[in-house]
Amino acid sequence: MKHKNRYGLIAIIITSILLLPSAEISANENYYSNELGLKLSYENYAYLTQFVNSSDLDVFTQEEADYMIEHVENDGVETETKYIMTQISSKDGSVLTEEYLSEAEMKDTLNGRNIKVSSNDEGISLYGYDPSKRYATITTDMKKIELNMYSVSASVKKVMLKCTWLSIPKCKSYDLIGFRVPGYYSGLTIDINGTENVVGYQYYDGQKIKYDHTSDNIKKNGRGIGVSMNIVDSVSKSLSMSFSVNFGTSKDPFAVMGSYQHAVKNLSLSKSQRYDIQVLGMGDVFKFKSGVDSYYDNTPGLMVIGSLDV
């Protein structure tokens, strides 16, 4: 018995030694890659994902990731997050959009309302008791929106807005994501010369649709840029949308307003693009032409402010 145990122990030691080089090699191999040519070792991937969601690495080039690895601890990441609940009445199409500090707070509010709404009580509406709203059903959509600003060079910020749906929306039409920069910033450039500088994604049920700088869904003016994304009709399990744009400027500090607007009624691509990017627009970004604003839920906007390394 002792003889067998000794040989067994020797075999285990030899096996462990043989595995060491393999483990060391795999740690240095390309652990992550994306369509823009980015390749990261496990070590760099683990480091970057302390500051960037793993799914958001889709929009980074090698040069941008290398810059972040070197500077992100000093530069940091500017971010703002909101939780939004939109309720729509089937009786008259009235829309109530509310902002919450957390997903838990939003769901607590919803659970409290469902005591009444789900019982189909007379007069229950989005805004309180109203006999004219008898037997109206209430559709509830919930989403989390995040606006992030990353330093990807000394004078360029990558700004990304991401909407993660916490419940699959009933209306699946052209939602909007857009950015606006205050007009007093001179020297601003919105770089759309390459896919890596302007890119959007719709992630649904494990699949994705890409929107690059050549897409007809993208609209731009001197104050900002927006994209229309048609939510896939068949989505049933998971849905998120993101839009990323590189902004360059010589001014410091640098502010960007971001807006996500959900369509509560069906509309065409051309109608969804009947907007200008202006101050006092919906979400402080989208100034719609007459009548188009009624198609959207008026989600509150977000803002991030960052400093440049100049």
C-alpha positions in Angstrom: 0.0 0.0 0.0 2.7 2.5 0.9 4.6 1.7 -2.3 1.5 2.5 -4.4 0.8 5.8 -2.5 4.3 6.9 -3.1 4.1 6.4 -6.9 0.6 8.0 -6.9 2.0 11.1 -5.2 5.0 11.3 -7.7 2.5 11.1 -10.6 0.5 14.0 -9.2 3.6 16.2 -8.7 4.8 15.5 -12.2 1.4 16.3 -13.7 1.2 19.6 -11.8 4.6 20.6 -13.0 3.7 19.8 -16.6 0.6 21.9 -16.4 2.4 25.0 -15.1 3.8 26.2 -18.5 0.4 25.7 -20.2 -1.4 27.8 -17.6 1.3 30.6 -18.0 0.9 30.5 -21.8 -2.9 30.7 -21.7 -2.7 33.7 -19.4 -0.7 35.6 -22.0 -2.7 34.5 -25.1 -5.4 36.6 -26.6 -8.3 36.1 -24.2 -10.7 38.6 -25.8 -11.1 40.0 -29.2 -13.8 42.1 -31.1 -14.7 43.1 -34.6 -12.6 46.3 -34.4 -9.4 44.4 -34.0 -9.0 44.6 -30.2 -7.2 41.8 -28.6 -6.7 41.5 -24.9 -4.8 39.1 -22.7 -6.7 37.8 -19.7 -4.8 40.1 -17.4 -5.7 43.2 -19.4 -9.3 42.0 -19.9 -9.7 41.5 -16.1 -8.2 45.0 -15.5 -10.3 46.9 -18.1 -13.6 45.2 -17.0 -13.2 46.9 -13.6 -14.1 50.1 -15.4 -16.0 48.9 -18.6 -18.8 46.4 -18.8 -17.5 43.3 -20.7 -20.2 43.7 -23.4 -19.3 47.3 -23.9 -15.7 46.4 -25.0 -17.3 45.8 -28.5 -16.8 49.5 -29.3 -13.1 49.8 -28.3 -10.2 49.7 -30.7 -6.7 48.4 -29.7 -5.3 51.9 -29.5 -8.2 53.1 -27.3 -7.9 50.1 -25.0 -4.1 50.6 -24.7 -4.6 54.2 -23.7 -7.2 53.4 -21.1 -5.0 50.7 -19.6 -2.3 53.3 -19.1 -4.5 56.2 -18.0 -7.9 55.1 -16.6 -6.9 55.1 -13.0 -6.0 58.8 -13.2 -8.8 59.8 -15.7 -11.6 57.7 -14.2 -14.9 57.1 -15.9 -17.7 59.7 -15.8 -21.1 58.1 -15.5 -24.8 58.7 -14.8 -27.5 56.0 -14.4 -31.3 56.3 -14.2 -34.1 53.7 -13.8 -37.2 54.6 -15.8 -40.7 53.2 -15.6 -43.2 54.1 -18.3 -46.9 53.2 -18.0 -49.4 53.5 -20.9 -53.2 53.4 -20.6 -55.0 51.4 -23.2 -58.1 53.7 -22.7 -56.7 56.9 -24.1 -53.0 56.2 -24.7 -51.9 58.5 -21.9 -48.2 58.0 -20.9 -46.6 58.4 -17.5 -42.8 58.3 -17.4 -41.1 58.3 -14.0 -37.5 58.3 -12.8 -36.2 56.2 -9.9 -33.0 55.9 -8.0 -32.8 52.1 -8.2 -34.4 49.1 -9.7 -35.7 48.1 -6.3 -37.4 51.4 -5.7 -39.0 51.2 -9.2 -40.3 47.7 -8.6 -41.6 48.5 -5.2 -43.7 51.3 -6.7 -45.0 49.0 -9.4 -45.9 46.3 -6.9 -47.9 48.9 -4.9 -49.8 50.0 -8.0 -50.5 46.5 -9.2 -52.7 45.9 -6.1 -55.2 48.3 -7.8 -54.4 48.0 -11.5 -54.4 44.3 -11.7 -57.8 44.1 -10.0 -59.3 46.1 -12.9 -61.0 48.5 -10.4 -63.2 51.2 -11.8 -61.5 54.6 -12.3 -57.9 53.4 -11.9 -55.7 55.4 -14.2 -52.1 56.5 -14.4 -52.8 59.7 -12.6 -55.2 58.5 -9.9 -59.0 58.1 -9.7 -60.9 59.0 -12.8 -64.2 57.3 -13.7 -63.6 57.9 -17.4 -60.7 55.4 -17.3 -62.9 52.5 -16.4 -61.5 49.1 -17.4 -58.4 50.6 -18.8 -55.4 48.2 -18.8 -52.0 49.5 -18.0 -48.9 48.5 -19.9 -45.6 48.9 -17.9 -42.2 49.1 -19.4 -39.0 49.3 -17.2 -35.5 50.2 -18.3 -32.1 51.1 -17.0 -30.2 53.8 -18.9 -26.5 54.5 -18.4 -24.3 57.3 -19.9 -20.6 56.7 -19.7 -17.6 58.9 -20.7 -14.2 57.3 -21.3 -10.9 59.0 -22.1 -9.5 57.2 -25.1 -6.8 59.8 -26.0 -5.5 63.1 -24.6 -8.3 65.1 -26.3 -10.9 62.5 -27.3 -13.8 61.1 -25.2 -15.7 58.0 -26.1 -19.3 58.5 -24.9 -21.6 55.6 -24.7 -25.3 55.4 -23.8 -26.8 52.0 -23.1 -30.4 51.0 -22.4 -30.9 47.7 -20.7 -34.6 46.7 -20.7 -35.7 45.1 -17.4 -39.0 44.1 -19.0 -39.5 43.6 -22.8 -41.4 46.6 -24.1 -44.8 46.0 -25.7 -44.3 48.5 -28.5 -41.4 47.5 -30.8 -40.6 50.3 -33.2 -37.9 52.9 -33.8 -36.3 53.9 -30.5 -33.8 56.7 -30.4 -30.4 57.2 -28.8 -28.6 60.5 -29.2 -26.0 62.9 -27.9 -25.8 66.7 -27.7 -22.9 68.9 -26.9 -23.5 72.5 -25.6 -23.1 75.0 -28.4 -20.5 77.1 -26.6 -17.8 74.4 -27.1 -15.7 75.5 -30.0 -13.3 73.1 -31.9 -15.8 70.2 -31.5 -15.5 67.3 -33.9 -17.8 64.3 -34.2 -15.6 61.8 -36.0 -17.6 59.6 -38.4 -14.7 58.7 -40.7 -14.5 55.2 -39.4 -16.7 52.5 -37.9 -14.7 52.5 -34.7 -15.7 56.1 -34.0 -19.5 55.8 -34.4 -21.1 52.4 -33.6 -24.4 51.2 -32.2 -25.6 47.7 -31.2 -29.0 46.1 -30.5 -28.5 43.0 -28.4 -31.5 40.7 -28.3 -32.0 37.1 -27.2 -28.3 36.3 -27.6 -28.0 38.0 -31.1 -27.0 41.5 -32.2 -27.5 44.0 -34.9 -24.7 46.5 -35.7 -25.2 50.2 -36.8 -22.0 51.7 -38.1 -21.2 55.2 -39.5 -22.6 54.3 -43.0 -26.0 53.4 -41.6 -29.0 55.3 -42.9 -30.4 55.1 -39.3 -27.8 57.7 -38.1 -28.5 61.4 -38.3 -26.0 64.2 -37.4 -25.7 67.9 -37.2 -23.3 70.4 -35.7 -24.6 70.0 -32.2 -24.8 66.2 -32.0 -25.8 62.9 -33.4 -28.6 60.3 -33.1 -29.5 56.8 -34.2 -32.9 55.1 -34.8 -33.0 51.4 -33.8 -36.0 49.3 -34.8 -36.6 46.8 -31.9 -36.8 43.3 -33.3 -40.4 42.0 -33.2 -39.4 38.5 -32.1 -37.5 39.5 -29.0 -38.7 37.7 -26.0 -35.9 37.1 -23.4 -33.4 39.9 -23.3 -32.9 43.3 -24.9 -30.4 46.1 -24.7 -29.3 48.9 -27.0 -26.1 50.9 -27.1 -24.6 53.8 -29.1 -21.0 55.0 -28.8 -19.5 58.1 -30.4 -16.0 59.6 -30.2 -15.9 63.3 -29.5 -12.9 65.5 -29.8 -12.5 69.1 -28.5 -9.9 71.5 -27.4 -12.1 72.9 -24.6 -12.0 71.7 -21.0 -14.2 70.7 -19.2 -16.3 68.8 -21.7 -20.0 68.0 -21.3 -22.3 65.7 -23.2 -26.0 65.2 -22.9 -27.4 61.8 -23.7 -31.0 60.7 -24.4 -32.8 57.4 -24.9 -36.4 57.8 -26.3 -38.7 54.8 -26.5 -41.4 54.7 -29.1 -44.8 54.0 -27.6 -46.5 53.9 -31.0 -45.4 52.4 -34.3 -43.7 54.8 -36.7 -41.4 54.6 -39.7 -37.7 55.2 -39.9 -38.2 58.5 -41.8 -40.7 59.8 -39.2 -38.4 58.8 -36.3 -35.7 61.0 -37.9 -37.9 64.1 -38.0 -35.9 65.8 -35.3 -33.2 68.4 -34.8 -30.6 68.0 -32.0 -31.2 71.1 -29.8 -31.3 72.3 -26.3 -34.8 71.9 -24.6 -35.5 68.9 -26.8 -36.9 65.7 -25.4 -34.3 64.3 -23.0 -32.5 67.7 -23.7 -31.4 66.2 -27.1 -34.3 65.5 -29.6 -36.4 68.5 -30.8 -39.1 66.8 -32.8 -41.1 68.2 -35.7 -44.8 68.8 -35.1 -46.7 65.8 -33.9 -43.7 63.3 -33.7 -43.1 63.9 -29.9 -46.4 62.1 -29.2 -44.8 58.9 -30.4 -42.2 58.9 -27.7 -42.2 58.4 -23.9 -40.2 61.5 -22.9 -37.5 59.6 -21.0 -35.4 62.1 -18.9 -32.0 62.8 -20.2 -28.5 62.3 -18.7 -25.3 64.3 -18.6 -21.7 63.6 -18.0 -18.8 66.1 -17.7 -15.2 65.2 -18.1 -11.8 66.8 -18.1 -9.3 66.6 -21.0 -5.7 65.6 -20.7 -4.3 68.6 -22.5 
